[in-house]
Amino acid sequence: MNEKLRNMRISAKLTQEQLAEKMNVSRQSVAKWENGESIPDVLKCTELAKILGFELEDIASAFKDDDQIDHPKNKYMFGVTKIVNNKIELPEETLRVFDLKNGDDLVVLGDTTQGIALTKKKDYEQFLSQIVNFPVLGGDNDENGN
């Protein structure tokens, strides 16, 4: 299914097993990437680019197939973008899938081991309000001590 990635691996003269070993993943993981059953995270895509001798954009395009309908549920690889003048331009498909419009406020979340996440400010505020108003099971008694 993902013939592009397979061809990249073959052009680098690597077997699935050899690529898996270099990336510290299982051979089955590489097979799943090549079969379109899963996609590697962005850090693994960067590693793939280095090992296979391709640009990150080439690796990203291997996982983006406009004709492919059955991608893993709720998982997307939208492509690659750059930071220019401290601004990130999001691909059109990202805007469409997440219903983002010019002027929307976004919250930027980050974890140095997991990466960066963006979410709509209103969705984040709604999430926080649900946490604050969430009843604690086995918590404080009511006003009458019950």
Residue pairs with C-beta under 8 A, 6 or more apart in sequence:
1 34
1 35
1 36
1 68
2 33
2 34
2 35
2 36
2 62
2 63
2 65
4 61
4 62
5 33
5 34
5 48
5 59
5 62
5 63
6 34
8 48
8 52
8 54
8 58
8 59
8 62
9 16
9 19
9 30
9 34
9 52
11 52
12 19
12 51
12 52
12 53
14 22
14 51
14 52
16 27
16 30
16 31
16 34
17 27
19 30
19 51
19 52
20 26
20 27
20 29
20 30
22 51
23 30
23 44
23 47
23 48
23 51
25 40
25 44
29 38
29 40
32 38
33 39
33 40
33 63
36 65
36 68
36 70
36 71
37 72
38 72
39 63
39 71
39 72
39 75
39 77
40 48
40 63
41 115
42 115
43 115
45 56
45 59
45 60
45 63
45 77
46 56
46 59
48 54
48 59
49 55
49 56
49 58
49 59
52 59
56 80
57 79
57 80
60 77
60 79
60 80
61 79
63 77
64 77
64 78
64 79
76 93
76 94
76 97
78 90
78 91
78 93
78 94
78 97
79 91
79 93
81 88
81 89
81 90
81 91
82 88
82 89
90 100
94 100
95 101
98 120
100 106
100 120
104 120
104 121
105 120
105 121
105 122
106 118
106 119
106 120
106 121
107 118
107 119
107 120
107 121
107 124
108 116
108 117
108 118
109 116
109 117
109 118
109 119
110 116
110 117
